[in-house]
Amino acid sequence: GTVWRWRVGPCVLAHLRVPHDPGAARALLEPIGDHLGAAGLGTVSEIFDGDAPFGPRGCIAQAWSVGEFLRAWTALDGGAF
C-alpha cells in the first residue's frame, strides 16, 4: 500500500514521549537522508510505495512531509515538541 511520509513526525514524537527512546526515534528519521538527494533535491516526496524498494510517488516536494521531518528533527535536538 501507500506510505504517507508526513506520519513519521508523530511517530518520532511518540518515541520521545512514551518510551523516551531518542535512539529509536532518530532511527525513524535516518532513511530520509538518502531520499533528500534523490527525488526533489533537499525535500521529501508526498508518498512512497509500501513495498521494497519503497520508491517515491506523488509530488516531489510535499510541505507537510518536510514540515513534519523538521519538527521531529528539532524535537530530537532538544527543541519543543
N, C-alpha and C positions, 0 to 999 in steps of 0.2 A: 504494500500500500504506500501511500504518500506520507512523507515525513515533513512536518512544518518545523523549520529550524528555530523560529522565534520561541518555541516552547521550551528550549533548553535553558533559557533565562530563569524561569520559575523553578526548574529542577535544580539548578545550581544553588539558588537561594534556599531551597528546601534542605539541601545537604549542609548548608551553613547553619541553618537554624535547628533542625531536629537532631541528627546525629552529631552535629558540629564537627564535620569531617571536611576541612578545607582541601585535603589531598584528593578525595573523591570528587569534590566539586570542581576542582581545577582540571581533573581528568576528563570531565564532560566537555570542557572547552578546547582541549588540545587538538582534536581532529579538525577544527575550523582553520588552523594555521595553514594547512595545505590548500584549503579552498580559497583563502584570501588572495592567492596569486593565480588561481586557475580560471575562474569564470569572469566575474566583474572585478577587476583589479581593486583590492582593498575593501571589498564589500561582501555581503552574504546574499546568496540566492534565496528566492522565495520558498521553494520546496525542493525536496530531494526524493529519489527513489528509495523505497524501504528495503530493497534487496541489493546485495552487493552487485556492482561496485559503488552504489549509493550516489549515482550521478545527479548533478544539479538540474532542476527543471524550473519552469515558470520564469518570472522576470529575474534578471541577473543582479539587481540591486533593490532589495526589499527593505524599506525603512524600519519596519517593526522588528525584522530579524537582526539588523545591525544594532538597533537600539537595545534590544534585549541582551545581546552579547556584550555591549559596552556597559550596560547596567550590572550584569553579572560579574564582569571583569573588575569593575570598580568596587563591588562588594567584596571580592576576593582580596583586593588590595587594601582593605580596611575602611572603605567608604561606607556611607549609609546604605542600607538596603531595607 
